[in-house]
Amino acid sequence: MIVIGFESSCDETGVALVCTERGLLAHSLHSQIAMHEEYGGVVPELASRDHIRRVLPLTREVLQAANVALGDINAVAYTAGPGLAGALLVGASVAQSFAWARGLPAIPIHHLEGHLLSPLLAMPRPDFPFVALLVSGGHTQLMRVDGVGVYELLGETLDDAAGEAFDKTAKLMGLGYPGGPALSNLAQQGDPTAYDLPRPMLHTRDLDFSFSGLKTAVLTRVKGMEKAGGQLSAQQRADLAASTEAAIVDVLAAKSIKAMKQTGLKRLVVAGGVGANRHLRERLVQAMAKLDGEVFFPPLDLCTDNGAMIAFAAAMRVNAGLVDLSDMRHAFTVKPRWDLHDVCLEATAL
């Protein structure tokens, strides 16, 4: 069967087609970075309006790329949460209208479940069970994944997510929006040992994270350097970027390896936008090799929010028998705050 998926949780509009037998057929994505750049961050109302403009042209583009007709589609999936309420409503209303008009089932998908399962779109695919490091602008979590809909939270951030730490630090340094990629690019020109920055919760016994203290340390460092000598030099900025990136990667890598040892598993999956970070990828590949284990990443173009992960998650849920395809009710709601634990409870109840 063929599933069309819609993603509109924040500042990317994504549409994709996935076949339960053949995998990803086509996907298309529009990023709103250029629109939000002048504001230094995402403006929710503008994000929602842009989703409205983009979703139908992207749908036509995907159908044409996959050579799929409307009559070939068997189910419709959409991100129901978490995310920005207005943005979620755009994708949900389009998906539900599509499903109602074509007499198809509509499948609400948890955004984080899409990220968790997205590395299975790549080859080689990891087998269950595995540990997943979900690391993005809004979330930093370690999960044990035993199957579709069977997720156990091992640890999570107590404050800022890793992506937020990248973005907020970049903003302190005047690097603009989006800050994370800009900071990582600048870090390539710097010395990661130039500044001794904290690694919050690095040595705690649990698997939780905290990055707000790192952001504060960078702010203190920047103010002290500016007070002593005016504006930071180009090299100072590069060194500070590299030192910040190294601190974040150190914590993410250490906690991931600790999770592998505690669970006894040999497969680590990394998902989310920060999973595209080159330094993090290199560290985890090296660390897992020492453990005689494997690490899996989604393709770089699927690290960010995208429709492919939503359509794929829906297809996986269908294959696992977690979706009632006979349910044609099209009343819906979105869940801007939606705990992934609720998805596990729903799967257990079926």
Secondary structure, 3 states (H helix, E strand, C coil): CEEEEEECCCCEEEEEEEECCCEEEEEEEEECHHHHHCCCCCCHHHHHHHHHHHHHHHHHHHHHHHCCCHHHCCEEEEEEECCCHHHHHHHHHHHHHHHHHHCCCEEEEEHHHHHHHHHHHCCCCCCCCEEEEEECCCCEEEEEEEECCEEEEEEEECCCCHHHHHHHHHHHCCCCCCHHHHHHHHHCCCCCCCCCCCCCCCCCCCCCECCHHHHHHHHHHHHHHHHHHCCCCHHHHHHHHHHHHHHHHHHHHHHHHHHHHHHCCCEEEEECHHHHCHHHHHHHHHHHHHCCCEEECCCHHHCCCCHHHHHHHHHHHHHCCCCCCCCCCCCCCCCCCCCHHHHHHHHHHC
